[in-house]
Amino acid sequence: MSNQQVDKSRRTWMMATCAAGGVGGLATAVPFVSTFQPSERAKAAGAAVEADISNLKPGEKMTVEWRGKPVWIVRRTPEMLDSLKKTDPLVADPLSERKPSEITPMESCRNEWRSIKKEILVVVGICTHLGCSPSDKFVPGPQASLPDDWTGGFLCPCHGSTFDLAGRVFKNKPAPDNLEVPPYTFLSETKLLIGEAKA
């Protein structure tokens, strides 16, 4: 057998060994790297989720999922914030003091606008009556199923509970409490972490 034949078979053997080692290394690395991502089970159990609000325009709402629940993030306009002064005397629990929830309210959200930053509302989008999901009714004024002096907020179509633009329930409605504020924190001006609050 010539030296050329030996070198050729050795080169083939080395290439096959390197390829097998590379595939084995990749197969080992992928599960290891994937452990850094929360699993679907962990997310459902309450793992924190990030929300990017960089594209959220004033007057718009986006929804993210946390603990299997919809969490609404609304970028309120100055007009929306002004409406809260009008609804203060009309809501059942203006400062979220009535019922201490297992999740809410954080001290940083015990205010008229129920948020860390005035313009950004973060609430769980589930009615506190029977667990329905309210509809957005941001446009003020008379509308079906709403009072003539409506200032904007949310309507639960199932039993007629209404909430203002801070998620506060109006008086004499079936829903016993305000919409929940989940624990959250701002990671930056455009990113929120929902499920964890700063101590």
Backbone as CSV, one residue per row, in Angstrom:
resi,resn,N_x,N_y,N_z,CA_x,CA_y,CA_z,C_x,C_y,C_z
1,MET,0.862,-1.177,0.000,0.000,0.000,0.000,0.905,1.235,0.000
2,SER,0.571,2.223,-0.860,1.403,3.420,-0.966,1.093,4.386,0.168
3,ASN,2.052,5.313,0.407,1.868,6.353,1.425,0.654,7.216,1.128
4,GLN,0.407,7.441,-0.189,-0.737,8.274,-0.576,-2.039,7.631,-0.140
5,GLN,-2.154,6.300,-0.304,-3.374,5.594,0.099,-3.564,5.651,1.609
6,VAL,-2.475,5.524,2.373,-2.546,5.569,3.827,-3.021,6.943,4.279
7,ASP,-2.423,8.002,3.684,-2.810,9.371,4.063,-4.270,9.637,3.727
8,LYS,-4.725,9.118,2.567,-6.110,9.346,2.152,-7.080,8.661,3.112
9,SER,-6.823,7.440,3.524,-7.720,6.732,4.439,-7.662,7.360,5.828
10,ARG,-6.463,7.826,6.223,-6.333,8.482,7.513,-7.131,9.794,7.525
11,ARG,-7.055,10.555,6.422,-7.789,11.818,6.318,-9.301,11.552,6.402
12,THR,-9.776,10.519,5.721,-11.195,10.167,5.758,-11.619,9.797,7.172
13,TRP,-10.763,9.003,7.832,-11.060,8.581,9.211,-11.101,9.784,10.156
14,MET,-10.165,10.715,10.006,-10.121,11.920,10.857,-11.365,12.788,10.631
15,MET,-11.767,12.929,9.370,-12.948,13.748,9.064,-14.205,13.128,9.674
16,ALA,-14.343,11.835,9.569,-15.513,11.151,10.129,-15.529,11.273,11.651
17,THR,-14.357,11.157,12.273,-14.271,11.273,13.734,-14.630,12.681,14.194
18,CYS,-14.104,13.692,13.497,-14.394,15.090,13.860,-15.876,15.397,13.688
19,ALA,-16.446,14.896,12.594,-17.871,15.138,12.345,-18.721,14.494,13.447
20,ALA,-18.394,13.261,13.815,-19.154,12.578,14.871,-18.992,13.316,16.202
21,GLY,-17.753,13.776,16.482,-17.522,14.527,17.719,-18.294,15.836,17.734
22,GLY,-18.338,16.502,16.579,-19.075,17.763,16.489,-20.561,17.564,16.726
23,VAL,-21.125,16.530,16.105,-22.551,16.239,16.295,-22.825,15.886,17.748
24,GLY,-21.953,15.084,18.347,-22.129,14.718,19.762,-22.047,15.933,20.673
25,GLY,-21.085,16.819,20.380,-20.941,18.038,21.185,-22.161,18.932,21.063
26,LEU,-22.675,19.055,19.838,-23.877,19.875,19.618,-25.077,19.268,20.332
27,ALA,-25.208,17.946,20.238,-26.335,17.271,20.900,-26.277,17.461,22.416
28,THR,-25.069,17.561,22.955,-24.918,17.792,24.392,-25.189,19.244,24.749
29,ALA,-24.749,20.161,23.890,-24.862,21.596,24.190,-26.288,22.108,24.099
30,VAL,-27.056,21.619,23.115,-28.414,22.154,22.901,-29.293,21.983,24.134
31,PRO,-29.392,20.778,24.711,-30.215,20.676,25.924,-29.690,21.542,27.066
32,PHE,-28.335,21.675,27.158,-27.768,22.472,28.232,-28.156,23.945,28.074
33,VAL,-28.006,24.483,26.867,-28.345,25.886,26.608,-29.837,26.104,26.795
34,SER,-30.662,25.133,26.369,-32.114,25.303,26.485,-32.578,25.371,27.936
35,THR,-31.717,24.910,28.868,-32.123,24.981,30.279,-32.161,26.421,30.783
36,PHE,-31.538,27.335,30.058,-31.580,28.738,30.459,-32.924,29.386,30.147
37,GLN,-33.708,28.794,29.255,-35.022,29.320,28.898,-36.072,28.682,29.807
38,PRO,-37.061,29.493,30.325,-38.091,28.863,31.136,-38.948,27.917,30.306
39,SER,-39.230,26.742,30.845,-40.062,25.782,30.133,-41.506,26.260,30.131
40,GLU,-42.331,25.629,29.293,-43.762,25.981,29.246,-44.397,25.733,30.614
41,ARG,-43.960,24.665,31.280,-44.504,24.370,32.608,-44.109,25.463,33.602
42,ALA,-42.845,25.924,33.512,-42.384,26.990,34.414,-43.139,28.286,34.155
43,LYS,-43.385,28.581,32.862,-44.145,29.791,32.532,-45.544,29.712,33.124
44,ALA,-46.176,28.555,32.975,-47.538,28.385,33.498,-47.537,28.485,35.023
45,ALA,-46.457,28.047,35.650,-46.385,28.074,37.111,-46.066,29.459,37.646
46,GLY,-45.686,30.371,36.760,-45.469,31.728,37.225,-44.113,32.314,36.911
47,ALA,-43.351,31.706,36.003,-42.069,32.290,35.633,-42.306,33.679,35.059
48,ALA,-41.418,34.596,35.382,-41.559,35.968,34.892,-41.400,36.008,33.376
49,VAL,-42.104,36.948,32.740,-42.013,37.116,31.292,-41.656,38.564,30.976
50,GLU,-40.867,38.736,29.915,-40.493,40.075,29.478,-41.495,40.589,28.457
51,ALA,-41.727,41.893,28.485,-42.609,42.530,27.511,-41.897,43.742,26.940
52,ASP,-41.821,43.789,25.609,-41.203,44.921,24.920,-42.308,45.895,24.525
53,ILE,-42.273,47.107,25.071,-43.327,48.085,24.795,-42.840,49.206,23.871
54,SER,-41.722,48.970,23.194,-41.141,50.017,22.356,-42.067,50.442,21.214
55,ASN,-42.918,49.533,20.740,-43.823,49.868,19.635,-45.240,50.207,20.095
56,LEU,-45.447,50.269,21.403,-46.784,50.555,21.938,-47.032,52.064,21.888
57,LYS,-48.004,52.456,21.071,-48.290,53.878,20.881,-49.296,54.378,21.926
58,PRO,-49.310,55.693,22.196,-50.288,56.245,23.138,-51.715,55.877,22.739
59,GLY,-52.476,55.403,23.719,-53.855,54.982,23.476,-54.004,53.536,23.039
60,GLU,-52.884,52.808,22.922,-52.930,51.409,22.496,-52.723,50.456,23.659
61,LYS,-53.165,49.207,23.430,-53.028,48.133,24.415,-52.346,46.939,23.771
62,MET,-51.489,46.276,24.525,-50.936,44.996,24.077,-51.184,43.963,25.172
63,THR,-51.129,42.690,24.797,-51.402,41.610,25.743,-50.231,40.633,25.762
64,VAL,-49.786,40.255,26.959,-48.801,39.182,27.120,-49.394,38.147,28.072
65,GLU,-48.866,36.950,28.030,-49.390,35.889,28.896,-48.455,35.658,30.071
66,TRP,-49.031,35.601,31.262,-48.279,35.315,32.480,-49.153,34.434,33.369
67,ARG,-48.605,33.310,33.838,-49.356,32.330,34.644,-50.621,31.876,33.931
68,GLY,-50.596,31.816,32.618,-51.757,31.398,31.844,-52.846,32.448,31.772
69,LYS,-52.546,33.676,32.208,-53.543,34.753,32.202,-53.109,35.856,31.249
70,PRO,-54.089,36.561,30.650,-53.713,37.712,29.825,-53.353,38.901,30.705
71,VAL,-52.232,39.508,30.417,-51.840,40.736,31.118,-51.865,41.858,30.090
72,TRP,-52.653,42.885,30.400,-52.790,44.027,29.498,-51.794,45.111,29.871
73,ILE,-51.189,45.678,28.846,-50.309,46.831,29.019,-50.883,47.941,28.136
74,VAL,-51.262,49.044,28.761,-51.865,50.167,28.033,-50.977,51.391,28.206
75,ARG,-50.640,52.019,27.083,-49.919,53.296,27.146,-50.974,54.403,27.129
76,ARG,-51.222,54.962,28.299,-52.299,55.938,28.430,-51.874,57.318,27.933
77,THR,-52.832,57.989,27.292,-52.611,59.354,26.825,-52.855,60.314,27.995
78,PRO,-52.443,61.576,27.867,-52.760,62.557,28.920,-54.269,62.666,29.167
79,GLU,-55.065,62.532,28.114,-56.528,62.587,28.268,-57.036,61.398,29.075
80,MET,-56.461,60.239,28.836,-56.853,59.045,29.600,-56.526,59.228,31.079
81,LEU,-55.365,59.791,31.361,-54.968,60.023,32.748,-55.870,61.068,33.406
82,ASP,-56.235,62.093,32.656,-57.135,63.126,33.195,-58.494,62.548,33.565
83,SER,-58.935,61.526,32.826,-60.251,60.934,33.097,-60.312,60.283,34.475
84,LEU,-59.164,59.904,35.036,-59.140,59.232,36.337,-59.597,60.153,37.471
85,LYS,-59.359,61.433,37.306,-59.833,62.390,38.318,-61.362,62.417,38.351
86,LYS,-61.961,62.238,37.173,-63.428,62.233,37.091,-64.014,60.956,37.673
87,THR,-63.299,59.847,37.540,-63.839,58.567,38.012,-63.516,58.282,39.478
88,ASP,-62.596,59.041,40.069,-62.244,58.839,41.490,-63.469,58.650,42.396
89,PRO,-64.470,59.554,42.339,-65.614,59.391,43.246,-66.605,58.311,42.804
90,LEU,-66.422,57.773,41.600,-67.384,56.813,41.055,-66.952,55.360,41.221
91,VAL,-65.686,55.146,41.547,-65.182,53.771,41.658,-65.248,53.297,43.104
92,ALA,-65.346,51.984,43.264,-65.567,51.395,44.593,-64.330,51.434,45.485
93,ASP,-63.143,51.347,44.892,-61.911,51.231,45.683,-60.800,52.025,44.988
94,PRO,-60.820,53.359,45.106,-59.906,54.203,44.329,-58.429,53.902,44.499
95,LEU,-57.984,53.509,45.690,-56.565,53.275,45.941,-56.232,51.799,46.185
96,SER,-57.125,50.909,45.762,-56.900,49.457,45.899,-56.595,49.061,47.333
97,GLU,-57.389,49.563,48.255,-57.153,49.281,49.678,-58.122,48.248,50.240
98,ARG,-59.205,47.986,49.524,-60.281,47.191,50.089,-59.925,45.738,50.334
99,LYS,-59.306,45.103,49.375,-59.020,43.670,49.509,-57.569,43.385,49.173
100,PRO,-56.755,43.041,50.154,-55.380,42.689,49.812,-55.356,41.366,49.063
101,SER,-54.947,41.399,47.821,-54.907,40.205,46.982,-53.598,39.457,47.217
102,GLU,-53.569,38.202,46.812,-52.328,37.433,46.928,-51.281,37.979,45.959
103,ILE,-51.735,38.680,44.927,-50.798,39.209,43.943,-50.638,40.719,44.082
104,THR,-51.718,41.434,44.348,-51.677,42.894,44.310,-52.232,43.494,45.581
105,PRO,-52.137,44.769,45.803,-51.373,45.690,44.973,-49.974,45.909,45.519
106,MET,-49.036,46.171,44.648,-47.701,46.547,45.074,-47.797,47.954,45.656
107,GLU,-46.950,48.262,46.600,-46.968,49.599,47.196,-46.761,50.673,46.143
108,SER,-45.902,50.382,45.162,-45.609,51.369,44.116,-46.810,51.632,43.207
109,CYS,-47.853,50.806,43.340,-49.055,50.992,42.519,-50.266,51.414,43.351
110,ARG,-50.056,51.747,44.584,-51.154,52.233,45.432,-51.306,53.733,45.221
111,ASN,-51.805,54.076,44.065,-52.002,55.471,43.701,-53.201,55.565,42.756
112,GLU,-53.550,56.768,42.385,-54.735,56.977,41.555,-54.654,56.254,40.212
113,TRP,-53.475,56.224,39.629,-53.339,55.606,38.297,-52.974,54.138,38.377
114,ARG,-52.703,53.601,39.577,-52.435,52.177,39.828,-51.280,51.634,38.977
115,SER,-50.212,52.396,38.915,-49.067,51.954,38.124,-47.790,52.605,38.621
116,ILE,-46.659,52.038,38.237,-45.362,52.591,38.606,-45.132,53.892,37.841
117,LYS,-45.359,53.840,36.536,-45.280,55.042,35.701,-46.698,55.415,35.295
118,LYS,-47.037,56.668,35.426,-48.415,57.113,35.186,-48.968,56.613,33.863
119,GLU,-48.184,56.746,32.810,-48.727,56.469,31.475,-48.839,54.987,31.143
120,ILE,-48.175,54.107,31.902,-48.186,52.668,31.580,-49.028,51.902,32.598
121,LEU,-50.175,51.416,32.145,-51.043,50.578,32.986,-50.722,49.113,32.724
122,VAL,-50.569,48.333,33.789,-50.323,46.889,33.689,-51.331,46.188,34.592
123,VAL,-52.282,45.461,33.992,-53.296,44.753,34.777,-53.580,43.384,34.172
124,VAL,-54.046,42.478,35.013,-54.503,41.169,34.538,-55.883,41.375,33.917
125,GLY,-56.042,40.960,32.677,-57.279,41.209,31.931,-58.377,40.204,32.209
126,ILE,-58.659,39.972,33.488,-59.717,39.034,33.881,-60.617,39.720,34.891
127,CYS,-61.922,39.728,34.618,-62.897,40.339,35.513,-62.883,39.627,36.862
128,THR,-62.953,40.388,37.933,-62.898,39.805,39.275,-64.243,39.238,39.726
129,HIS,-65.238,39.242,38.827,-66.544,38.669,39.165,-66.528,37.168,38.916
130,LEU,-66.555,36.776,37.644,-66.585,35.338,37.332,-65.485,34.920,36.359
131,GLY,-64.478,35.759,36.200,-63.334,35.363,35.385,-63.472,35.571,33.894
132,CYS,-64.446,36.386,33.461,-64.574,36.698,32.030,-63.481,37.698,31.648
133,SER,-63.337,37.931,30.343,-62.352,38.906,29.896,-63.066,40.154,29.389
134,PRO,-62.896,41.290,30.059,-63.554,42.521,29.620,-63.069,42.982,28.245
135,SER,-63.862,43.869,27.636,-63.533,44.446,26.332,-63.015,45.861,26.526
136,ASP,-62.175,46.291,25.591,-61.694,47.678,25.602,-62.837,48.595,25.198
137,LYS,-63.018,49.636,25.966,-63.980,50.686,25.629,-63.302,52.018,25.911
138,PHE,-62.230,52.281,25.146,-61.398,53.448,25.398,-62.042,54.761,24.954
139,VAL,-62.938,54.694,23.968,-63.553,55.913,23.438,-64.589,56.434,24.426
140,PRO,-64.466,57.693,24.855,-65.455,58.245,25.790,-66.774,58.590,25.093
141,GLY,-67.823,58.767,25.909,-69.128,59.166,25.379,-70.138,58.040,25.410
142,PRO,-71.416,58.357,25.097,-72.491,57.366,25.149,-72.258,56.212,24.167
143,GLN,-72.486,54.999,24.674,-72.359,53.788,23.849,-73.289,52.733,24.422
144,ALA,-73.569,51.714,23.643,-74.421,50.620,24.120,-73.808,49.987,25.361
145,SER,-74.640,49.725,26.364,-74.260,49.080,27.625,-73.375,49.948,28.511
146,LEU,-73.224,51.226,28.170,-72.386,52.125,28.966,-73.149,53.403,29.294
147,PRO,-72.788,54.076,30.393,-73.479,55.317,30.747,-73.157,56.448,29.765
148,ASP,-74.027,57.435,29.703,-73.823,58.554,28.788,-72.563,59.356,29.102
149,ASP,-72.177,59.367,30.375,-70.985,60.127,30.758,-69.723,59.249,30.802
150,TRP,-69.704,58.193,30.009,-68.580,57.262,29.985,-67.296,58.002,29.630
151,THR,-66.234,57.775,30.413,-64.951,58.457,30.184,-63.887,57.547,29.583
152,GLY,-64.215,56.295,29.336,-63.253,55.339,28.787,-62.845,54.316,29.823
153,GLY,-62.576,53.101,29.374,-62.172,52.029,30.287,-62.450,50.673,29.694
154,PHE,-62.989,49.776,30.519,-63.235,48.390,30.119,-64.653,47.981,30.540
155,LEU,-65.279,47.158,29.714,-66.621,46.641,29.989,-66.576,45.130,29.952
156,CYS,-67.075,44.483,31.003,-67.225,43.028,30.980,-68.604,42.738,30.412
157,PRO,-68.702,42.208,29.206,-70.000,42.028,28.560,-70.871,40.957,29.206
158,CYS,-70.274,40.080,30.005,-71.047,38.979,30.598,-72.097,39.482,31.590
159,HIS,-71.683,40.347,32.526,-72.600,40.793,33.575,-72.581,42.303,33.792
160,GLY,-71.906,43.024,32.895,-71.986,44.476,32.911,-71.067,45.215,33.855
161,SER,-70.074,44.552,34.418,-69.129,45.274,35.266,-68.300,46.222,34.403
162,THR,-68.044,47.410,34.939,-67.234,48.390,34.211,-66.036,48.797,35.057
163,PHE,-64.946,49.080,34.370,-63.686,49.462,35.014,-63.158,50.711,34.303
164,ASP,-62.557,51.601,35.071,-62.013,52.809,34.442,-60.642,52.515,33.837
165,LEU,-59.958,53.551,33.376,-58.675,53.371,32.690,-57.504,53.111,33.639
166,ALA,-57.812,52.880,34.921,-56.817,52.381,35.869,-57.203,50.969,36.315
167,GLY,-58.236,50.400,35.682,-58.695,49.064,36.052,-59.481,49.043,37.344
168,ARG,-60.007,50.199,37.778,-60.780,50.274,39.030,-62.252,50.043,38.727
169,VAL,-62.872,49.157,39.488,-64.275,48.814,39.246,-65.191,49.940,39.734
170,PHE,-66.220,50.215,38.927,-67.203,51.221,39.323,-68.097,50.665,40.432
171,LYS,-68.649,51.561,41.215,-69.526,51.174,42.325,-70.770,50.458,41.816
172,ASN,-71.322,49.585,42.694,-72.585,48.885,42.439,-72.556,48.024,41.177
173,LYS,-71.440,47.363,40.959,-71.292,46.443,39.831,-71.065,45.037,40.379
174,PRO,-71.327,44.001,39.562,-71.130,42.626,40.052,-69.686,42.323,40.465
175,ALA,-68.704,42.883,39.754,-67.301,42.605,40.099,-66.987,43.187,41.475
176,PRO,-66.451,42.380,42.383,-66.205,42.864,43.752,-64.941,43.698,43.897
177,ASP,-63.992,43.548,42.962,-62.694,44.200,43.135,-62.156,44.760,41.826
178,ASN,-61.153,45.595,41.972,-60.438,46.140,40.818,-59.725,45.017,40.061
179,LEU,-59.383,45.292,38.804,-58.551,44.353,38.053,-57.206,44.242,38.775
180,GLU,-56.651,43.055,38.790,-55.390,42.824,39.496,-54.210,43.476,38.790
181,VAL,-53.298,43.995,39.572,-52.021,44.484,39.056,-50.983,43.419,39.393
182,PRO,-50.406,42.768,38.375,-49.405,41.738,38.690,-48.111,42.387,39.170
183,PRO,-47.274,41.640,39.869,-45.965,42.202,40.202,-45.182,42.429,38.912
184,TYR,-44.555,43.575,38.786,-43.759,43.855,37.592,-42.725,44.911,37.916
185,THR,-41.749,45.014,37.025,-40.720,46.034,37.171,-40.267,46.467,35.793
186,PHE,-39.735,47.657,35.681,-39.181,48.144,34.424,-37.707,47.757,34.358
187,LEU,-37.346,47.011,33.316,-35.941,46.672,33.081,-35.246,47.823,32.368
188,SER,-36.026,48.567,31.574,-35.531,49.746,30.859,-36.754,50.590,30.518
189,GLU,-36.565,51.625,29.744,-37.693,52.464,29.337,-38.676,51.704,28.457
190,THR,-38.211,50.664,27.789,-39.049,49.963,26.821,-39.278,48.489,27.148
191,LYS,-38.754,48.009,28.275,-38.928,46.592,28.628,-39.424,46.444,30.054
192,LEU,-40.451,45.589,30.200,-40.991,45.267,31.509,-40.744,43.806,31.811
193,LEU,-40.587,43.491,33.077,-40.529,42.107,33.534,-41.772,41.881,34.374
194,ILE,-42.673,41.038,33.875,-43.934,40.782,34.557,-43.806,39.476,35.326
195,GLY,-44.110,39.543,36.628,-43.991,38.379,37.484,-42.992,38.577,38.600
196,GLU,-42.206,39.659,38.514,-41.238,39.984,39.560,-41.294,41.470,39.825
197,ALA,-41.258,41.851,41.092,-41.237,43.261,41.455,-39.982,43.544,42.250
198,LYS,-39.486,44.747,42.135,-38.330,45.138,42.942,-38.724,45.167,44.403
199,ALA,-37.842,44.715,45.263,-38.111,44.706,46.706,-38.188,46.130,47.234
